[in-house]
């Protein structure tokens, strides 16, 4: 579904870019839910620190969701953020329901965030190839912030042996 836009990108470019963005929107919505899953359910000696970290990462991912969805609509397409679409189309690992302690949640979120970042990086090249530099720039922004959040998670997983 599209609407008439005066945007100077050809409809075929907008359609391809919107499809890329929609794929990442489904992943971002899943990632957003996964961060809340960790936030609500983390237990253990570092509970408060991780509870707050997961909430901050959620806020960053929520920003990705909004940025991606708004670009889809700016291209004249409809951003599909329905739960059914997200569940059917997310390419991320399924969050382990048995995760309880901080390490399990950190590993699960780090894996999903790394997947999401890798897909966003691949989409930079694809968006450039179809002729949408602005969407490529959006994916660059998202991947850069994704890398930062992954660093925040992985810093908690480093042990004395791994650091040396």
Contact map, one row per residue, 1 for C-alpha under 8 A:
11100000000000000000000000000000000000000000000000000000000000000000000000001100000000000000000000000000000000000000000000000000000000000000000000000000000000000000
11110000000000000000000000000000000000000000000000000000000000000000000000011100000000000000000000000000000000000000000000000000000000000000000000000000000000000000
11111000000000000000000000000000000000000000000000000000000000000000000000011000000000000000000000000000000000000000000000000000000000000000000000000000000000000000
01111100000000000000000000000000000000000000000000000000000000000000000000010000000000000000000000000000000000000000000000000000000000000000000000000000000000000000
00111110000000000000000000000000000000000000000000000000000000000000000000110000000000000000000000000000000000000000000000000000000000000000000000000000000000000000
00011111000000000000000000000000000000000000000000000000000000000000000000000000000000000000000000000000000000000000000000000000000000000000000000000000000000000000
00001111100000000000000000000000000000000000000000000000000000000000000000100000000000000000000000000000000000000000000000000000000000000000000000000000000000000000
00000111110000000000000000000000000000000000000000000000000000000000000000000000000000000000000000000000000000000000000000000000000000000000000000000000000000000000
00000011111011000000000000000000000000000000000000000000000000000000000000000000000000000000000000000000000000000000000000000000000100000000000000000000000000000000
00000001111111000000000000000000000000000000000000000000000000000000000000000000000000000000000000000000000000000000000000000000000000000000000000000000000000000000
00000000111111100000000000000000000000000000000000000000000000000000000000000000000000000000000000000000000000000000000000000000000000000000000000000000000000000000
00000000011111110000000000000000000000000000000000000000000000000000000000000000000000000000000000000000000000000000000000000000000000000000000000000000000000000000
00000000111111111000000000000000000000000000000000000000000000000000000000000000000000000000000000000000000000000000000000000000011100000000000000000000000000000000
00000000111111111100000000000000000000000000000000000000000000000000000000110000000000000000000000000000000000000000000000000000000100000000000000000000000000000000
00000000001111111110000000000000000000000000000000000000000000000000000000101000000000000000000000000000000000000000000000000000000000000000000000000000000000000000
00000000000111111111000000000000000000000000000000000000000000000000000000000000000000000000000000000000000000000000000000000000010000000000000000000000000000000000
00000000000011111111100000000000000000000000000000000000000000000000000100000000000000000000000000000000000000000000000000000010010100100000000000000000000000000000
00000000000001111111110000000000000000000000000000000000000000000000001100101000000000000000000000000000000000000000000000000000000000000000000000000000000000000000
00000000000000111111111000000000000000000000000000000000000000000000000000000000000000000000000000000000000000000000000000000000000000000000000000000000000000000000
00000000000000011111111100000000000000000000000000000000000000000000000000000000000000000000000000000000000000000000000000100010000000000000000000000000000000000000
00000000000000001111111110000000000000000000000000000000000000000001101100000000000000000000000000000000000000000000000000000000000000000000000000000000000000000000
00000000000000000111111111000000000000000000000000000000000000000001100100000011000000000000000000000000000000000000000000000000000000000000000000000000000000000000
00000000000000000011111111100000000000000000000000000000000000000000000000000000000000001100000000000000000000000000000000000000000000000000000000000000000000000000
00000000000000000001111111110000000000000000000000000000000000000001000000000000000000000000000000000000000000000001001100000000000000000000000000000000000000000000
00000000000000000000111111111000000000000000000000000000000000001001100000000011100000000000000000000000000000000000000000000000000000000000000000000000000000000000
00000000000000000000011111111100000000000000000000000000000000000000000000000000100011101100000000000000000000000000000000000000000000000000000000000000000000000000
00000000000000000000001111111110000000000000000000000000000000000000000000000000000001001111000000000000000000000001000000000000000000000000000000000000000000000000
00000000000000000000000111111111000000000000000000000000000011011000000000000000000000000000000000000000000000000001000000000000000000000000000000000000000000000000
00000000000000000000000011111111100000000000000000000000000001001000000000000000100001000000000000000000000000000000000000000000000000000000000000000000000000000000
00000000000000000000000001111111110000000000000000000000000000000000000000000000000001100101000000000000000000000000000000000000000000000000000000000000000000000000
00000000000000000000000000111111111000000000000000000000000010000000000000000000000000000001000000000000000000011000000000000000000000000000000000000000000000000000
00000000000000000000000000011111111100000000000000000000010011000000000000000000000000000000000000000000000000000000000000000000000000000000000000000000000000000000
00000000000000000000000000001111111110000000000000000000000000000000000000000000000000000000000000000000000000000000000000000000000000000000000000000000000000000000
00000000000000000000000000000111111111000000000000000000000000000000000000000000000000000000001000000000000010000000000000000000000000000000000000000000000000000000
00000000000000000000000000000011111111100000000000000110110000000000000000000000000000000000000000000000000010000000000000000000000000000000000000000000000000000000
00000000000000000000000000000001111111110000000000000110010000000000000000000000000000000000000000000000000000000000000000000000000000000000000000000000000000000000
00000000000000000000000000000000111111111000000000000000000000000000000000000000000000000000000000000000000000000000000000000000000000000000000000000000000000000000
00000000000000000000000000000000011111111100000000100100000000000000000000000000000000000000000000000000100010000000000000000000000000000000000000000000000000000000
00000000000000000000000000000000001111111100000001110110000000000000000000000000000000000000000000000000000000000000000000000000000000000000000000000000000000000000
00000000000000000000000000000000000111111100000000100000000000000000000000000000000000000000000000000000000000000000000000000000000000000000000000000000000000000000
00000000000000000000000000000000000011111110000000000000000000000000000000000000000000000000000000010000000000000000000000000000000000000000000000000000000000000000
00000000000000000000000000000000000001111111001001100000000000000000000000000000000000000000000000111100100000000000000000000000000000000000000000000000000000000000
00000000000000000000000000000000000000001111111000000000000000000000000000000000000000000000000000011100000000000000000000000000000000000000000000000000000000000000
00000000000000000000000000000000000000000111111000000000000000000000000000000000000000000000000000001100000000000000000000000000000000000000000000000000000000000000
00000000000000000000000000000000000000000011111000000000000000000000000000000000000000000000000000000000000000000000000000000000000000000000000000000000000000000000
00000000000000000000000000000000000000000011111111000000000000000000000000000000000000000000000000000100000000000000000000000000000000000000000000000000000000000000
00000000000000000000000000000000000000000111111111100000000000000000000000000000000000000000000000000100000000000000000000000000000000000000000000000000000000000000
00000000000000000000000000000000000000000000011111110000000000000000000000000000000000000000000000000000000000000000000000000000000000000000000000000000000000000000
00000000000000000000000000000000000000000000011111111000000000000000000000000000000000000000000000000000000000000000000000000000000000000000000000000000000000000000
00000000000000000000000000000000000000100100011111111100000000000000000000000000000000000000000000000100000000000000000000000000000000000000000000000000000000000000
00000000000000000000000000000000000001110100001111111110000000000000000000000000000000000000000000000000000000000000000000000000000000000000000000000000000000000000
00000000000000000000000000000000000000100000000111111111000000000000000000000000000000000000000000000000000000000000000000000000000000000000000000000000000000000000
00000000000000000000000000000000000000000000000011111111100000000000000000000000000000000000000000000000000000000000000000000000000000000000000000000000000000000000
00000000000000000000000000000000001101100000000001111111110000000000000000000000000000000000000000000000000000000000000000000000000000000000000000000000000000000000
00000000000000000000000000000000001100100000000000111111111000000000000000000000000000000000000000000000000000000000000000000000000000000000000000000000000000000000
00000000000000000000000000000000000000000000000000011111111100000000000000000000000000000000000000000000000000000000000000000000000000000000000000000000000000000000
00000000000000000000000000000000001000000000000000001111111110000000000000000000000000000000000000000000000000000000000000000000000000000000000000001000000000000000
00000000000000000000000000000001001100000000000000000111111111000000000000000000000000000000000000000000000000000000000000000000000000000000000000000000000000000000
00000000000000000000000000000000000000000000000000000011111111100000000000000000000000000000000000000000000000000000000000000000000000000000000000000000000000000000
00000000000000000000000000000000000000000000000000000001111111110000000000000000000000000000000000000000000000000000000000000000000000000000000010000000000000000000
00000000000000000000000000010011000000000000000000000000111111111000000000000000000000000000000000000000000000000000000000000000000000000000000000000000000000000000
00000000000000000000000000011001000000000000000000000000011111111100000000000000000000000000000000000000000000000000000000000000000000000000000000000000000000000000
00000000000000000000000000000000000000000000000000000000001111111110000000000000000000000000000000000000000000000000000000000000000000000000000000000000000000000000
00000000000000000000000000010000000000000000000000000000000111111111000000000000000000000000000000000000000000000000000000000000000000000000010000000000000000000000
00000000000000000000000010011000000000000000000000000000000011111111100000000000000000000000000000000000000000000000000000000000000000000000000000000000000000000000
00000000000000000000000000000000000000000000000000000000000001111111110000000000000000000000000000000000000000000000000000000000000000000000000000000000000000000000
00000000000000000000000000000000000000000000000000000000000000111111111000000000000000000000000000000000000000000000000000000000000000000100000000000000000000000000
00000000000000000000110110000000000000000000000000000000000000011111111100000000000000000000000000000000000000000000000000000000000000000100000000000000000000000000
00000000000000000000110010000000000000000000000000000000000000001111111110000011000000000000000000000000000000000000000000000000000000000000000000000000000000000000
00000000000000000000000000000000000000000000000000000000000000000111111111000010000000000000000000000000000000000000000000000000000000000000000000000000000000000000
00000000000000000100100000000000000000000000000000000000000000000011111111100000000000000000000000000000000000000000000000000000000000100000000000000000000000000000
00000000000000001100110000000000000000000000000000000000000000000001111111111110000000000000000000000000000000000000000000000000000000000000000000000000000000000000
00000000000000000000000000000000000000000000000000000000000000000000111111111110000000000000000000000000000000000000000000000000000000000000000000000000000000000000
00000000000000000000000000000000000000000000000000000000000000000000011111111000000000000000000000000000000000000000000000000000000000000000000000000000000000000000
00001010000001100100000000000000000000000000000000000000000000000000001111111000000000000000000000000000000000000000000000000000000000000000000000000000000000000000
01111000000001000000000000000000000000000000000000000000000000000000000111111100000000000000000000000000000000000000000000000000000000000000000000000000000000000000
11100000000000100100000000000000000000000000000000000000000000000000000111111110000000000000000000000000000000000000000000000000000000000000000000000000000000000000
11000000000000000000000000000000000000000000000000000000000000000000000110011111000000000000000000000000000000000000000000000000000000000000000000000000000000000000
00000000000000000000010010000000000000000000000000000000000000000000110110001111100000000000000000000000000000000000000000000000000000000000000000000000000000000000
00000000000000000000010010000000000000000000000000000000000000000000100000000111110010000000000000000000000000000000000000000000000000000000000000000000000000000000
00000000000000000000000011001000000000000000000000000000000000000000000000000011111011000000000000000000000000000000000000000000000000000000000000000000000000000000
00000000000000000000000000000000000000000000000000000000000000000000000000000001111111000000000000000000000000000000000000000000000000000000000000000000000000000000
00000000000000000000000000000000000000000000000000000000000000000000000000000000111111100000000000000000000000000000000000000000000000000000000000000000000000000000
00000000000000000000000000000000000000000000000000000000000000000000000000000000011111110000000000000000000000000000000000000000000000000000000000000000000000000000
00000000000000000000000001000000000000000000000000000000000000000000000000000001111111111000000000000000000000000000000000000000000000000000000000000000000000000000
00000000000000000000000001101100000000000000000000000000000000000000000000000000111111111100000000000000000000000000000000000000000000000000000000000000000000000000
00000000000000000000000001000100000000000000000000000000000000000000000000000000001111111100000000000000000000000000000000000000000000000000000000000000000000000000
00000000000000000000000000000000000000000000000000000000000000000000000000000000000111111100000000000000000000000000000000000000000000000000000000000000000000000000
00000000000000000000001001100000000000000000000000000000000000000000000000000000000011111110000000000000000000000000000000000000000000000000000000000000000000000000
00000000000000000000001001100100000000000000000000000000000000000000000000000000000001111111000000000000000000000000000000000000000000000000000000000000000000000000
00000000000000000000000000100000000000000000000000000000000000000000000000000000000000001111100000000000000000000000000000000000000000000000000000000000000000000000
00000000000000000000000000100110000000000000000000000000000000000000000000000000000000000111110000000000000000010011000000000000000000000000000000000000000000000000
00000000000000000000000000000000000000000000000000000000000000000000000000000000000000000011111000000000000000110000000000000000000000000000000000000000000000000000
00000000000000000000000000000000000000000000000000000000000000000000000000000000000000000001111100000000000000000000000000000000000000000000000000000000000000000000
00000000000000000000000000000000010000000000000000000000000000000000000000000000000000000000111110000000000100000000000000000000000000000000000000000000000000000000
00000000000000000000000000000000000000000000000000000000000000000000000000000000000000000000011111100000000100000000000000000000000000000000000000000000000000000000
00000000000000000000000000000000000000000000000000000000000000000000000000000000000000000000001111100000000000000000000000000000000000000000000000000000000000000000
00000000000000000000000000000000000000000000000000000000000000000000000000000000000000000000000111110000000000000000000000000000000000000000000000000000000000000000
00000000000000000000000000000000000000000100000000000000000000000000000000000000000000000000000111111001100000000000000000000000000000000000000000000000000000000000
00000000000000000000000000000000000000001110000000000000000000000000000000000000000000000000000001111101100000000000000000000000000000000000000000000000000000000000
00000000000000000000000000000000000000000111000000000000000000000000000000000000000000000000000000111111100000000000000000000000000000000000000000000000000000000000
00000000000000000000000000000000000000000111011001000000000000000000000000000000000000000000000000011111110000000000000000000000000000000000000000000000000000000000
00000000000000000000000000000000000000000000000000000000000000000000000000000000000000000000000000001111111000000000000000000000000000000000000000000000000010000000
00000000000000000000000000000000000000000000000000000000000000000000000000000000000000000000000000111111111100000000000000000000000000000000000000000000000000000000
00000000000000000000000000000000000001000100000000000000000000000000000000000000000000000000000000111111111110000000000000000000000000000000000000000000000000000000
00000000000000000000000000000000000000000000000000000000000000000000000000000000000000000000000000000111111111000000000000000000000000000000000000000000110110000000
00000000000000000000000000000000000000000000000000000000000000000000000000000000000000000000000000000011111111100000000000000000000000000000000000000000010010000000
00000000000000000000000000000000000000000000000000000000000000000000000000000000000000000000001100000001111111110000000000000000000000000000000000000000000000000000
00000000000000000000000000000000011001000000000000000000000000000000000000000000000000000000000000000000111111111000000000000000000000000000000000000000100000000000
00000000000000000000000000000000000000000000000000000000000000000000000000000000000000000000000000000000011111111100000000000000000000000000000000000100110000000000
00000000000000000000000000000000000000000000000000000000000000000000000000000000000000000000100000000000001111111110000000000000000000000000000000000000000000000000
00000000000000000000000000000010000000000000000000000000000000000000000000000000000000000001100000000000000111111111000000000000000000000000000000000000000000000000
00000000000000000000000000000010000000000000000000000000000000000000000000000000000000000000000000000000000011111111100000000000000000000000000001001100000000000000
00000000000000000000000000000000000000000000000000000000000000000000000000000000000000000000000000000000000001111111110000000000000000000000000001100100000000000000
00000000000000000000000000000000000000000000000000000000000000000000000000000000000000000001000000000000000000111111111000000000000000000000000000000000000000000000
00000000000000000000000100110000000000000000000000000000000000000000000000000000000000000001000000000000000000011111111100000000000000000000000001000000000000000000
00000000000000000000000000000000000000000000000000000000000000000000000000000000000000000000000000000000000000001111111110000000000000000000011001100000000000000000
00000000000000000000000000000000000000000000000000000000000000000000000000000000000000000000000000000000000000000111111111000000000000000000001000000000000000000000
00000000000000000000000100000000000000000000000000000000000000000000000000000000000000000000000000000000000000000011111111100000000000000000000000000000000000000000
00000000000000000000000100000000000000000000000000000000000000000000000000000000000000000000000000000000000000000001111111110000000000000011011000000000000000000000
00000000000000000000000000000000000000000000000000000000000000000000000000000000000000000000000000000000000000000000111111111000000000000011001000000000000000000000
00000000000000000000000000000000000000000000000000000000000000000000000000000000000000000000000000000000000000000000011111111100000000000000000000000000000000000000
00000000000000000001000000000000000000000000000000000000000000000000000000000000000000000000000000000000000000000000001111111110000000010010000000000000000000000000
00000000000000000000000000000000000000000000000000000000000000000000000000000000000000000000000000000000000000000000000111111111000000111011000000000000000000000000
00000000000000000000000000000000000000000000000000000000000000000000000000000000000000000000000000000000000000000000000011111111100000010000000000000000000000000000
00000000000000000000000000000000000000000000000000000000000000000000000000000000000000000000000000000000000000000000000001111111110000010000000000000000000000000000
00000000000000001001000000000000000000000000000000000000000000000000000000000000000000000000000000000000000000000000000000111111111110110000000000000000000000000000
00000000000000000000000000000000000000000000000000000000000000000000000000000000000000000000000000000000000000000000000000011111111110110000000000000000000000000000
00000000000000000000000000000000000000000000000000000000000000000000000000000000000000000000000000000000000000000000000000001111111100000000000000000000000000000000
00000000000010011000000000000000000000000000000000000000000000000000000000000000000000000000000000000000000000000000000000000111111100000000000000000000000000000000
00000000000010000000000000000000000000000000000000000000000000000000000000000000000000000000000000000000000000000000000000000011111110000000000000000000000000000000
00000000100011001000000000000000000000000000000000000000000000000000000000000000000000000000000000000000000000000000000000000011111111110000000000000000000000000000
00000000000000000000000000000000000000000000000000000000000000000000000000000000000000000000000000000000000000000000000000000011001111111000000000000000000000000000
00000000000000000000000000000000000000000000000000000000000000000000000000000000000000000000000000000000000000000000000000000000000111111100000000000000000000000000
00000000000000001000000000000000000000000000000000000000000000000000001000000000000000000000000000000000000000000000000000010011000111111110000000000000000000000000
00000000000000000000000000000000000000000000000000000000000000000000000000000000000000000000000000000000000000000000000000111111000111111111000000000000000000000000
00000000000000000000000000000000000000000000000000000000000000000000000000000000000000000000000000000000000000000000000000010000000011111111100000000000000000000000
00000000000000000000000000000000000000000000000000000000000000000011000000000000000000000000000000000000000000000000000000000000000001111111110000000000000000000000
00000000000000000000000000000000000000000000000000000000000000000000000000000000000000000000000000000000000000000000000110110000000000111111111000000000000000000000
00000000000000000000000000000000000000000000000000000000000000000000000000000000000000000000000000000000000000000000000110010000000000011111111100000000000000000000
00000000000000000000000000000000000000000000000000000000000000000000000000000000000000000000000000000000000000000000000000000000000000001111111110000000000000000000
00000000000000000000000000000000000000000000000000000000000000010000000000000000000000000000000000000000000000000000100100000000000000000111111111000000000000000000
00000000000000000000000000000000000000000000000000000000000000000000000000000000000000000000000000000000000000000000110110000000000000000011111111100000000000000000
00000000000000000000000000000000000000000000000000000000000000000000000000000000000000000000000000000000000000000000000000000000000000000001111111110000000000000000
00000000000000000000000000000000000000000000000000000000000100000000000000000000000000000000000000000000000000000000000000000000000000000000111111111000000000000000
00000000000000000000000000000000000000000000000000000000000000000000000000000000000000000000000000000000000000001101100000000000000000000000011111111100000000000000
00000000000000000000000000000000000000000000000000000000000000000000000000000000000000000000000000000000000000000100100000000000000000000000001111111110000000000000
00000000000000000000000000000000000000000000000000000000000000000000000000000000000000000000000000000000000000000000000000000000000000000000000111111111000000000000
00000000000000000000000000000000000000000000000000000000100000000000000000000000000000000000000000000000000000001000000000000000000000000000000011111111100000000000
00000000000000000000000000000000000000000000000000000000000000000000000000000000000000000000000000000000000001001100000000000000000000000000000001111111110000000000
00000000000000000000000000000000000000000000000000000000000000000000000000000000000000000000000000000000000000000000000000000000000000000000000000111111111000000000
00000000000000000000000000000000000000000000000000000000000000000000000000000000000000000000000000000000000000000000000000000000000000000000000000011111111100000000
00000000000000000000000000000000000000000000000000000000000000000000000000000000000000000000000000000000010011000000000000000000000000000000000000001111111110000000
00000000000000000000000000000000000000000000000000000000000000000000000000000000000000000000000000000000011001000000000000000000000000000000000000000111111111000000
00000000000000000000000000000000000000000000000000000000000000000000000000000000000000000000000000000000000000000000000000000000000000000000000000000011111111000000
00000000000000000000000000000000000000000000000000000000000000000000000000000000000000000000000000000000010000000000000000000000000000000000000000000001111111000000
00000000000000000000000000000000000000000000000000000000000000000000000000000000000000000000000000000010011000000000000000000000000000000000000000000000111111100000
00000000000000000000000000000000000000000000000000000000000000000000000000000000000000000000000000000000000000000000000000000000000000000000000000000000011111110110
00000000000000000000000000000000000000000000000000000000000000000000000000000000000000000000000000000000000000000000000000000000000000000000000000000000000011111110
00000000000000000000000000000000000000000000000000000000000000000000000000000000000000000000000000000000000000000000000000000000000000000000000000000000000001111111
00000000000000000000000000000000000000000000000000000000000000000000000000000000000000000000000000000000000000000000000000000000000000000000000000000000000000111111
00000000000000000000000000000000000000000000000000000000000000000000000000000000000000000000000000000000000000000000000000000000000000000000000000000000000001111111
00000000000000000000000000000000000000000000000000000000000000000000000000000000000000000000000000000000000000000000000000000000000000000000000000000000000001111111
00000000000000000000000000000000000000000000000000000000000000000000000000000000000000000000000000000000000000000000000000000000000000000000000000000000000000011111
